[in-house]
């Protein structure tokens, strides 16, 4: 069994309220969940208007498949024009951990 996680630190565009922030973050989380069947949520900077951290996790029996899905998730978030991807933290846990 392999477990992979990603943490995206995002700078949001022209956002002036937490309500506007939710309207940007929620569709990203929903698309990650729908397209790639990952567990995803906003996990940090909940009280800041222009910053967000989205975390996701995936479990797989195949390390190659896991790496491929994590790469796809990263590309999806990086391609979103309404956010700037400041950093990505990737963790990979295998059977030997």
C-alpha positions as CSV (number, residue, x, y, z in Angstrom):
1,X,0.0,0.0,0.0
2,X,1.2,3.5,-0.9
3,X,-0.1,6.8,0.4
4,X,0.6,10.1,-1.3
5,X,-0.2,13.6,-0.2
6,X,0.1,17.0,-1.7
7,X,-0.2,20.4,-0.1
8,X,-0.8,23.4,-2.3
9,X,0.0,26.9,-1.0
10,X,-2.1,29.3,-3.1
11,X,-2.2,33.1,-3.5
12,X,-5.7,34.0,-4.7
13,X,-6.4,36.8,-7.1
14,X,-8.7,39.7,-6.6
15,X,-10.5,38.4,-3.5
16,X,-11.9,40.8,-0.9
17,X,-13.9,38.5,1.4
18,X,-14.0,35.0,2.8
19,X,-17.2,34.4,0.7
20,X,-15.3,35.3,-2.5
21,X,-12.4,33.1,-1.3
22,X,-14.8,30.1,-0.9
23,X,-16.1,30.7,-4.4
24,X,-12.5,30.2,-5.7
25,X,-11.4,27.4,-3.4
26,X,-14.4,25.1,-3.4
27,X,-14.5,24.5,-7.2
28,X,-10.9,23.5,-7.1
29,X,-11.4,21.1,-4.3
30,X,-14.5,19.7,-6.0
31,X,-12.8,19.2,-9.3
32,X,-9.8,17.4,-7.7
33,X,-12.3,15.1,-5.9
34,X,-14.4,14.4,-9.0
35,X,-11.7,14.0,-11.6
36,X,-9.2,12.0,-9.5
37,X,-11.1,10.4,-6.6
38,X,-8.8,12.0,-4.0
39,X,-9.6,13.3,-0.5
40,X,-9.2,17.0,-0.7
41,X,-9.9,20.0,1.6
42,X,-8.9,23.5,2.4
43,X,-6.5,22.9,5.4
44,X,-4.9,26.2,6.4
45,X,-5.1,30.0,6.2
46,X,-8.9,29.7,6.7
47,X,-9.1,33.3,8.1
48,X,-7.0,35.0,5.3
49,X,-8.8,36.4,2.3
50,X,-6.0,35.9,-0.3
51,X,-4.2,32.8,0.9
52,X,-5.3,29.2,1.0
53,X,-3.7,25.8,1.5
54,X,-5.4,22.8,-0.1
55,X,-4.4,19.4,1.0
56,X,-5.1,16.1,-0.7
57,X,-4.4,12.4,-0.1
58,X,-4.6,9.3,-2.1
59,X,-4.1,5.6,-1.4
60,X,-3.1,3.1,-4.0
61,X,-1.6,-0.4,-4.4
62,X,0.6,0.8,-7.2
63,X,3.4,3.4,-6.7
64,X,3.4,4.4,-10.4
65,X,-0.3,5.0,-10.5
66,X,-0.1,7.0,-7.3
67,X,2.7,9.2,-8.7
68,X,0.8,9.7,-11.9
69,X,-2.4,10.9,-10.2
70,X,-0.4,13.3,-7.9
71,X,1.3,14.7,-11.0
72,X,-2.1,15.3,-12.7
73,X,-3.5,16.9,-9.6
74,X,-0.5,19.3,-9.4
75,X,-0.9,20.2,-13.1
76,X,-4.6,20.9,-12.6
77,X,-4.1,23.3,-9.7
78,X,-1.1,25.0,-11.4
79,X,-3.2,25.6,-14.6
80,X,-6.0,27.5,-12.7
81,X,-5.8,31.1,-13.8
82,X,-7.5,32.5,-10.7
83,X,-4.8,31.3,-8.3
84,X,-1.0,31.5,-8.1
85,X,0.7,28.4,-7.0
86,X,3.3,29.5,-4.4
87,X,4.5,26.0,-3.4
88,X,3.7,22.3,-3.5
89,X,4.7,19.9,-0.8
90,X,4.6,16.2,-1.8
91,X,4.9,13.3,0.5
92,X,5.0,9.7,-0.5
93,X,4.8,6.8,2.0
94,X,5.5,3.3,0.9
95,X,5.3,-0.1,2.6
96,X,8.8,0.3,4.1
97,X,7.9,3.5,6.0
